[in-house]
Amino acid sequence: MPQERKIPMRTCIACREEKPKRDMLRVVKNNAGEISLDFSGKMAGRGAYLCCSEACVKKLRKYRLLNKAFSCEVPEEVYARIEEESGAS
């Protein structure tokens, strides 16, 4: 009998809702401290997940949630790129 695959769930840093990992955008901070978007979901480093809803993207920028998630100053370009990629403007 084939075993059912478990769907990996992740929590959005903006709305705190748990959703399937593949439906979310992953932002990663690598060992060098560089922050980038991870579309593969496999990049090495500390990851933070975000729903692609416009409300969450706006909340992310307004409260600078990536700064809290990564405990460092996140450049404005990173927030702009997330808005671009998620389609929220």
N, C-alpha and C positions, 0 to 999 in steps of 0.2 A: 504494500500500500504506500503510494507516494506521500511524503510528508508535506503539509501545506507550508509554503514559505511565509515567514513572518514579515510584515511590512514595517520597515524602520520608520519610527515616528520621531519628529523633532518639534521643539517648542519655539514659536516665533518670539523674538526679543521685543517686539512692539506690543502685540495683543495678548501674548502669553498663551495662545491656543496651540494645542498639539495637532499637527497635521502630518501627512505622509512626507517623508524626506524629499522625494522626487518632485513634489509640488512646490517646493520652497527654494528660495535663492540663498546660496551659502556665501558668506563673506569670510575670508580667511586671513589670519595674520601669521606670517611665517617666522622662522627663527631670527631673520634679519630685521624683523619689525615692519616689513612691507605688508600693506593691506591690499588685497585684490579680490575680485569676484571669482568664485570657483564654480564653473558650470559643470564640471565632471563630478564634483562631490568627493574627489579623491586627493586633493592637494594636501600636502603636509602642513600642519600648523593648527592653531586654535581657530575653531570655526564658530560662527554665529549664524543663525538661520532667521529668515524673514519671509513672511507671506508676500506675495506679489500684489496684494490689495493696495489701492491708492491711499487708503486711510493709514495703513501700517507704514508705508513709505514716508508719508508726511510726518507721522508721529516720530519715526526714526530720526528724521532730520531736525525736527523741532526740539526734541529732548536730547539730541546728540547721543543716542543709545549705543552706538558703536564705541564711543569713547568709554562708556561704562563697561561694555562687554569685554573690551580689550585692555582696559585700564591704561589707556594712553590717548594722546591727542590724535584724532583722525582727520586727515586733510579734507577740506571742503570738496575737492575733486572726487573723492570716493563717494560722498553722498550724492553728488551730481550724476555720477556714473550709474549708481543704483537706481536713481529716478529714471534715467535714460533707459536702462535695461528692463525695468519693470513696466515701462510704458505709462507710468504715472507722471503727469507734468503739472 
